[in-house]
Amino acid sequence: MNLRPPGLKKRFNFFALGKTGLTLIVFLLIDIYWIFTTRDYVEASKLEPYTHHIMASMARAQSQLTAARNHYFEFYLSKDSLARDSAAEHIANFERLLNNVRRMASDSEQIRRLQNITVLLNDSLKKASLPDGYQPDQLNGNQLHIVIPELRYLKMLDDSIVAFHSREKEILQSRLEIFTRTFHRAMAVSILVLLTNLFLIFFFAWQVRRKILERQNANEELARRQESYKTILGNIPLSVALSNIHTGEIIYINQTFQQHFEVTANDEAEEVFQKLRIGFTTPKRAKEKTKSAEYCWKMANGEHHIYLYEANVVQIHDEELILHALLDITARKNYEKELKKSQHKLQETLDAKDRFFSILSHDIRSPLSTVIGFSDLLVEETDHPYAKTICETSENLLTLLNNVLQWSRAQSGTMRFQPAMVNLHQIVEQVYSIHRSTAGENGIRLSNEVTPDEEWTADPYMLETILRNLVSNSLKFTSNGDSITVSARKKQNNLLIEVIDTGSGIAPEKLPTLFSLRKYNGTPQKSGNNSGLGLLLCKELVKRHQGTISAESIPGKVTIFKIRLPEISKISPAIH
């Protein structure tokens, strides 16, 4: 199967080669046009010296004809024999010019006209032999007017022919020089065009070679990618198959598919789909773009495996195919079964824990309250030290029991968060009222620095529990002459509460684990142990307010517990 990425095409790009050939043809046509244009220019330049010499001969003939005309009139006016001889000479020249014209001209009408001129001229010369009394003005003026211009024309023509033949060598030399110069210019331009063509040929050849190399590199990269894709597709932990969307024929299966279903050919893979009753391979279901289901397959060894089946219609090289993917989820299903069993056992354990705490709440707290009540009476009546010890121990045990029950409810989510507007000064006084007798007996001063009108929205029961545990904890680590102070102030929509004692303090290395579920190893000034459960409960109750609690301490000097509670409007409704 061809897994070529759609961004790469295999066919050769003939467009670039055709463009190169078209460019070469255009330049070849330009060369041919230049050659013919140069030839026409050379032929036209040949007429330049000939025309120049013809014009010069005609100018000289015009001056000679002017002189001949003067001699002709002189003869008629003065009857001078020399003038008559000159006229006769001109007539002879005229006969010769007439022969030249006959030889050069092809127009019979023009020859006939020249013959008529000859007759008129001879008649005029005969009339010149008249007696002396005959006046020259009696000559035919029209005939004389006709002869003179024609003689001028014929003389110019004859002189031009003579001049041309006399300078024929010079004319040919000039023509050769002009042709040579023109040929050299044409050769220079042709060589320039040829060099340009050669450059373009080499340039386009280099371009074609570069394109061919790029195509070869692209094909090699394509082959590497195809091999990589086949390797990846064959080794992914998914059984993958490709089928024709119209016929349902399986055209590809990967190695994982072959290993899981123990098949080696596409036909065997079709049998697997038939046994699994996967109908997505038929054209009727092809319009469904996705399909997801779970199927059970019995292996050759008798084991049953569960597969999650996914199918999608994909397009590869303008061809729509169906991509089948089967993931073996047998282990996950087994884990889910084990998880359900564990959840069931956990629920049973939680139910047992709830029953246990219910027993603690009802069956232990009631007798313990009775012991505390009778021990108080004994202390008041007898003032016996044993009775006092029994009373203090029972109260500590009841406090510990309450903390355990509250922490358990916080962990199980059964403790309800019920915020209300509370007076902070009164809450602190209620806490002090519980511990005032113990603090007085040990010489510890309790200070309430919260203003009487300070109010905040919080759960009153939780807030009192937090302060009671913090004050109780401070009493265990303070001695005669020490003090415990509670203060509160508002800062940036938050309430900051501080519980400060001047007791023995906490070692720096113990501060990070102070609010974790570990046994607190501090050294209290009074006899007894501190489990640290009270501080852990404080952290849980502060978290219910989406606040924070922290501790700072200087051993032997001071310990500060800081609580930050946000406004109740800023608290997420999920905590309710």
Buried (B, 14 or more C-beta within 10 A) or exposed (E): EEBBEEEEEEEEEEEEBEEBEEBEEEBEEEBEEBEEEBEEBBEEBBEEBBEEBBEBBBEBBBEBBEEBBEBBBBBBEEEEEEBBEBBEEBBEBBEEBBEBBBEEEEEEEEBEEBEEBBEBBEBBBEBBEEEEEEEBEEBEEEBBEBBBEBBBBBBBBBBBBBBBEEBEEEBEEBBEEBBEEBEEEBEEEBEEBEEEBEEBBEEBEEBBEEBBEEBEEBEEEBEEBBEEEBEEBBEBEBBBBBBBBEEBEBBBBBBBBBEBBEBEEBEBBBEBBEEBEBEBBEEEBBEEEEBEEEBEBEEEEEEEBBBBBBBBBEEBEEEEBBBBBBBBBBEEBEEEEEEEEEEEEEEEEEEEEBEEBEEBBEEEBEEBEEBBEBBBEBBEEEEEEEBBEBBBBBBBBBBBBBBBBBBBBBEEEEBEBEBEEBBBBBBBBEBBEBBEEBBEEBEBEBEBBBEEEBBBBBBBBBBBBBBBBBBBBBBBBBBEEBBBBBBBBEEEEBBBBBBBBBBBBBEEEBBEEBBEEEEBEBEBBBEEEBBBBBBBBBBBBBEBBBBBBBBBBEEEEBBBBBBBBBEBEEBEEEEE
